[in-house]
Amino acid sequence: MSDAPISMLLEPTEEEKLLRESVFAICSKYGANYMRECKADNVPPVELWDELAEGGFLGVNLPTEYGGGGMGMTGLAAVNEEITAAETTLALIIVSPAIAGSILVKHGSVEQKQVWLPGLAAGTTKIAFAVTEADAGSNTHMLSTNATRNDDKTWTINGQKTFISGVEHADTILVVARARLEDGQLGLPLLFLVPTDAGGLSRQPVPTTLPWAEWQWTLFFDNVVISEDRLIGGDMGGLAALFDGLNPERIMGAAGGVAAAKLALDKATAYANTREVWGTPIGTHQAIAHPLAEIYIEWAQARLMLQKACALYDAGAKGAGEAANMAKFAAGEVAVRAADRAIQTHGGNGMTEEFGLTHLWLGARLIQIAPVSREMILNYVAQHSLGLPKSY
């Protein structure tokens, strides 16, 4: 971690402006209708992913030496904001370039970086992320999925994961499993890159009401054998590697939340400016105007914290974890409030398919739950920021 002073740009550079404009232009061609069609047909948003990949937008956070854009999480968060602003979603962007890519950059061997990073940068390699379990959530100390080292430099994985996003769109899964020790006890977490077609790996969809085209899955590992070269961070460094992937995950969640809040706010203000009651736009009335003004202030605060989290993470600075968690919390709160206020502003129209606000609320509500719940963020801040006793 660096102790050097960190600067943060309050306005986007010309490069970031062009990035945002390009991503939004692509995603706007698809929009909400495309996402609904994909969900109805049970297919992932392949066309949208491929067009963004062809433009080089899915690996903007990765180093240029591997074909990435070299813009760090500042760049990838901007991409996710614009994807959401166009009323589209790509859950896999959170786990493939953000989590898996960041972990490989910091903890992959030279050979692993050469094998995996160019594909991630190009968007041709897609990696899902499997940590959560039914009885443990994301508590790595309670995970039961385990890996046993074999004599032939392979590992055998057994266990179960649930709520794993986008597996049907991925070719590989970054799996968190605890090492099985010689005495049979489970030790520290390890990270493995498991092919989606590995022998002994099966999956079952988890039906949800989320307006995403990508599915959630329960995964079953029944004596899945993985070679040593797919172990990331070695057999002692899995926990550190895992933590270096969680801050990018939180940043991407915050980026989606910030963009969702602004999208809901824009829909509400546009409606409040045009919908007339008693001869005047409803935005004339403070009962409509003041709540929307409050949302705008909260959105601006959350976006500023997102910028700080990106700046600290990209600089390798202390405080990146705190900022990432706080950005995720603030973004989730304002996204839900903004969607709710937009529905209220629209009245009955807020419940129609035409305006799409209930879909927006569902997506926003998830941000308060995943990838880490608002309550666990409050636990983190209470313990690590305020120095209060650990409460769980």
C-alpha positions in Angstrom: 0.0 0.0 0.0 1.3 3.5 -0.9 1.4 6.4 1.5 2.0 9.0 -1.2 -0.6 11.7 -1.6 -3.4 10.8 -4.0 -5.0 13.3 -6.4 -8.5 12.9 -7.8 -9.9 14.6 -10.9 -13.3 16.2 -10.3 -14.0 16.4 -14.0 -13.5 13.6 -16.5 -10.6 13.8 -18.9 -11.2 14.0 -22.6 -10.3 10.3 -22.8 -12.9 9.4 -20.2 -15.5 11.6 -22.0 -14.9 9.8 -25.3 -15.0 6.4 -23.5 -18.4 7.2 -21.9 -19.9 8.6 -25.2 -18.7 5.5 -27.1 -20.1 3.0 -24.6 -23.4 4.8 -24.2 -23.8 5.0 -28.0 -23.3 1.2 -28.3 -25.6 0.3 -25.4 -28.3 2.7 -26.5 -28.8 0.7 -29.7 -29.9 -2.2 -27.5 -31.7 -0.6 -24.5 -34.3 -2.0 -22.2 -36.3 -3.8 -24.8 -33.2 -5.9 -25.8 -32.7 -6.9 -22.2 -36.3 -7.9 -21.8 -36.1 -10.0 -25.0 -33.0 -11.8 -23.8 -34.6 -12.5 -20.4 -37.8 -13.8 -22.1 -35.8 -16.0 -24.4 -33.5 -17.2 -21.6 -30.3 -16.1 -23.5 -27.5 -14.0 -22.2 -26.9 -10.6 -23.9 -24.2 -11.9 -26.2 -24.6 -9.3 -29.0 -24.1 -6.4 -26.5 -21.1 -8.1 -24.9 -19.5 -8.8 -28.2 -19.9 -5.3 -29.6 -18.5 -3.8 -26.5 -15.6 -6.3 -26.6 -14.9 -5.4 -30.2 -14.6 -1.8 -29.2 -12.1 -2.7 -26.5 -14.3 -1.5 -23.7 -14.5 -4.6 -21.5 -10.9 -4.6 -20.5 -10.2 -0.9 -20.0 -9.0 -1.5 -16.5 -6.3 -4.0 -17.4 -2.7 -3.2 -18.2 -1.9 -2.1 -21.8 0.8 -4.7 -22.0 -1.9 -7.4 -22.1 -4.2 -5.5 -24.5 -6.1 -3.6 -21.9 -6.9 0.1 -21.8 -4.7 0.9 -18.8 -7.4 3.1 -17.2 -7.8 1.1 -14.0 -11.1 0.9 -12.1 -11.8 4.5 -12.9 -12.2 3.5 -16.5 -14.2 0.3 -15.9 -16.5 2.0 -13.5 -17.2 4.6 -16.2 -18.0 1.8 -18.6 -20.5 0.3 -16.1 -22.1 3.6 -15.5 -22.8 4.1 -19.2 -24.1 0.5 -19.6 -26.6 1.1 -16.8 -27.5 4.6 -18.1 -28.5 3.1 -21.4 -30.9 0.7 -19.5 -28.8 -2.3 -20.1 -26.9 -4.6 -17.8 -23.9 -6.9 -18.0 -23.5 -8.7 -14.7 -20.4 -10.5 -16.1 -18.5 -7.3 -16.4 -18.4 -7.1 -12.7 -16.8 -10.5 -12.2 -14.8 -11.1 -15.3 -12.5 -8.0 -15.9 -13.1 -6.4 -12.5 -12.8 -9.3 -10.0 -10.9 -12.0 -12.0 -8.8 -9.5 -14.0 -7.8 -7.5 -10.9 -6.8 -10.7 -9.0 -4.8 -12.0 -11.9 -2.9 -8.7 -12.4 -1.9 -8.7 -8.7 -1.5 -12.4 -7.9 -1.2 -14.3 -11.1 2.1 -15.9 -12.1 3.9 -14.6 -15.2 2.5 -17.6 -17.1 -1.0 -17.1 -15.8 -1.0 -13.5 -16.8 0.1 -14.3 -20.3 -2.5 -17.0 -20.6 -5.6 -15.2 -19.2 -5.2 -11.5 -19.3 -5.2 -10.9 -23.1 -8.5 -12.8 -23.4 -10.0 -10.9 -20.5 -8.9 -7.6 -22.0 -10.4 -8.5 -25.4 -13.6 -9.8 -23.8 -13.2 -13.2 -25.5 -12.4 -14.9 -22.2 -15.3 -14.7 -19.7 -14.8 -15.7 -16.1 -17.6 -16.0 -13.6 -17.0 -15.8 -9.8 -18.1 -18.4 -7.3 -17.8 -17.6 -3.6 -21.2 -17.6 -1.9 -22.8 -20.7 -0.3 -26.2 -21.4 1.1 -25.0 -21.8 4.7 -22.1 -19.3 4.7 -23.0 -16.5 2.4 -19.7 -14.9 1.4 -18.1 -15.6 4.8 -14.8 -17.2 3.7 -14.1 -18.6 7.1 -17.3 -20.7 7.0 -17.2 -22.0 3.4 -17.5 -25.7 3.0 -16.5 -26.1 -0.6 -13.0 -27.7 -0.3 -10.0 -28.6 -2.4 -7.7 -31.5 -1.7 -4.2 -31.6 -3.1 -3.4 -34.8 -5.1 0.0 -36.5 -5.6 0.1 -35.7 -9.4 0.0 -31.8 -8.9 -3.7 -31.6 -9.3 -6.5 -30.6 -6.9 -9.9 -32.1 -6.3 -12.8 -29.8 -5.5 -16.0 -30.8 -3.8 -18.9 -28.6 -2.6 -21.7 -26.3 -3.6 -22.1 -22.7 -4.5 -25.2 -20.6 -5.0 -26.3 -17.3 -6.5 -23.5 -17.4 -9.1 -24.1 -14.9 -11.9 -23.7 -15.4 -15.6 -22.2 -19.0 -15.7 -24.1 -19.7 -18.9 -22.2 -16.9 -20.6 -18.8 -17.8 -19.1 -16.2 -20.3 -20.1 -14.4 -20.4 -16.8 -15.3 -19.9 -13.1 -13.1 -18.4 -10.4 -13.9 -20.7 -7.5 -13.2 -20.0 -3.9 -12.5 -23.3 -2.0 -10.9 -24.0 1.3 -7.8 -26.2 1.5 -8.4 -29.6 3.1 -5.6 -30.2 5.5 -4.0 -33.6 6.3 -6.0 -33.9 9.5 -9.3 -33.4 7.5 -9.9 -29.9 8.8 -10.5 -27.0 6.3 -7.8 -24.3 6.1 -7.5 -21.0 4.2 -9.4 -20.2 1.0 -7.8 -20.9 -2.3 -8.7 -19.6 -5.8 -9.1 -21.9 -8.8 -10.0 -21.2 -12.4 -12.4 -24.0 -13.2 -13.7 -24.6 -16.8 -17.5 -24.5 -17.0 -17.3 -27.9 -18.8 -15.1 -29.6 -16.2 -16.0 -33.1 -15.4 -18.0 -33.4 -12.1 -19.3 -29.8 -12.4 -23.0 -29.4 -12.8 -25.4 -26.5 -12.3 -29.0 -25.6 -11.6 -30.7 -22.3 -12.3 -32.0 -20.2 -9.4 -35.2 -18.4 -10.6 -35.4 -14.8 -9.6 -37.5 -11.7 -10.4 -34.4 -9.7 -11.3 -34.7 -7.8 -14.7 -31.3 -9.2 -15.8 -30.8 -11.4 -18.9 -28.0 -13.3 -17.1 -29.0 -16.1 -14.8 -28.2 -17.0 -11.2 -27.0 -20.5 -10.6 -26.3 -23.1 -8.0 -23.1 -25.0 -8.8 -22.3 -28.6 -7.7 -18.7 -29.8 -7.5 -18.4 -33.5 -7.4 -14.7 -34.5 -7.5 -13.8 -31.8 -10.0 -10.1 -32.3 -10.8 -8.1 -29.1 -11.5 -4.5 -28.8 -12.5 -2.0 -26.9 -10.4 -1.5 -24.1 -13.1 -5.1 -23.0 -12.4 -4.4 -22.2 -8.8 -4.2 -18.4 -8.4 -2.0 -16.9 -5.6 -0.5 -20.2 -4.6 -1.6 -22.5 -1.8 -1.0 -19.8 0.9 -2.1 -16.6 -0.8 -5.7 -17.2 -1.7 -7.2 -15.0 1.0 -5.1 -11.9 0.0 -5.9 -12.5 -3.6 -9.6 -12.8 -2.8 -9.6 -9.5 -0.9 -7.9 -7.8 -3.8 -10.9 -8.8 -6.0 -13.6 -7.7 -3.6 -12.9 -3.9 -3.7 -13.3 -3.8 -7.5 -16.5 -5.8 -7.0 -17.8 -3.1 -4.6 -16.7 -0.3 -6.9 -18.6 -1.8 -9.8 -21.6 -2.3 -7.7 -21.4 1.4 -6.7 -21.0 2.4 -10.4 -24.2 0.6 -11.3 -26.0 2.1 -8.3 -24.9 5.6 -9.1 -26.0 5.2 -12.7 -29.3 3.7 -11.8 -30.0 6.5 -9.4 -29.3 9.1 -12.1 -31.4 7.2 -14.6 -34.4 7.1 -12.2 -33.9 10.8 -11.4 -33.7 11.8 -15.1 -36.9 9.9 -15.8 -38.7 11.6 -12.8 -37.6 15.1 -13.6 -38.5 14.7 -17.3 -42.0 13.5 -16.3 -42.3 16.3 -13.6 -41.5 18.9 -16.3 -44.1 17.7 -18.8 -47.0 16.2 -16.7 -49.5 18.9 -15.9 -52.1 19.1 -13.2 -54.3 22.2 -12.7 -52.6 23.9 -15.6 -49.0 23.7 -14.4 -46.2 21.0 -14.5 -46.3 18.9 -11.4 -42.6 19.8 -10.8 -43.9 23.2 -9.8 -45.1 21.8 -6.5 -42.6 21.4 -3.7 -44.0 18.0 -2.8 -42.5 16.8 -6.1 -39.6 19.1 -6.5 -38.0 18.9 -3.0 -37.7 15.1 -2.9 -36.1 15.1 -6.3 -33.7 17.8 -5.3 -32.7 15.7 -2.3 -32.1 12.7 -4.5 -29.8 14.8 -6.7 -27.7 15.9 -3.7 -27.4 12.3 -2.5 -26.5 11.1 -6.0 -23.7 13.7 -6.3 -22.4 12.6 -2.9 -22.4 8.9 -3.8 -20.7 9.6 -7.1 -18.0 11.6 -5.4 -17.3 8.7 -3.1 -17.2 6.4 -6.1 -14.6 8.6 -7.7 -12.6 8.5 -4.5 -12.7 4.8 -4.3 -11.5 4.4 -7.9 -8.7 6.9 -7.3 -7.5 5.1 -4.1 -7.7 1.6 -5.6 -5.9 2.6 -8.8 -3.1 4.2 -6.8 -2.8 1.1 -4.5 -3.5 3.4 -1.6 -4.6 2.8 1.9 -8.2 3.5 2.5 -9.4 1.9 -0.8 -11.3 -0.8 1.1 -13.1 1.8 3.2 -13.9 4.0 0.3 -15.1 1.1 -1.9 -17.5 -0.1 0.8 -18.8 3.4 1.5 -19.3 4.1 -2.2 -21.2 0.8 -2.5 -23.4 1.7 0.5 -24.1 5.2 -0.6 -24.9 4.1 -4.2 -27.3 1.4 -3.0 -29.2 3.8 -0.7 -29.6 6.5 -3.3 -30.5 4.1 -6.1 -33.4 2.6 -4.2 -34.6 6.1 -3.0 -34.4 7.5 -6.5 -36.3 4.6 -8.1 -38.9 4.8 -5.4 -39.3 8.6 -5.8 -39.5 8.2 -9.6 -42.3 5.7 -9.2 -44.1 8.1 -6.9 -43.6 11.0 -9.3 -45.1 9.0 -12.1 -48.1 7.9 -10.1 -49.9 5.1 -11.8 -47.6 5.3 -14.7 -44.8 4.3 -12.4 -46.2 0.8 -12.4 -46.4 0.4 -16.2 -44.1 -1.6 -18.4 -43.8 1.5 -20.7 -41.9 3.5 -18.2 -39.8 0.6 -16.8 -39.5 2.0 -13.3 -40.4 -1.2 -11.4 -37.6 -3.0 -13.3 -35.3 -0.2 -12.3 -36.3 -0.5 -8.7 -35.7 -4.3 -8.6 -32.2 -3.8 -10.0 -31.5 -1.0 -7.5 -32.8 -3.0 -4.6 -30.3 -5.7 -5.3 -27.5 -3.3 -4.8 -28.4 -3.1 -1.1 -28.0 -6.9 -0.9 -25.1 -7.9 -3.2 -22.3 -8.2 -3.7 -22.2 -7.3 0.0 -25.2 -6.3 2.1 -25.6 -2.8 3.5 -25.5 -4.3 7.0 -22.1 -5.9 6.5 -20.8 -2.6 5.2 -22.0 -0.9 8.3 -20.3 -3.7 10.3 -17.1 -3.0 8.4 -17.2 0.8 9.0 -18.1 0.4 12.6 -15.1 -1.9 13.2 -12.4 -0.6 10.9 -13.3 3.1 10.6 -14.7 3.8 14.0 -12.7 1.2 16.0 -15.8 -0.3 17.6 -15.8 -3.9 18.8 -16.5 -6.6 16.2 -20.2 -7.4 16.3 -20.4 -10.7 14.5 
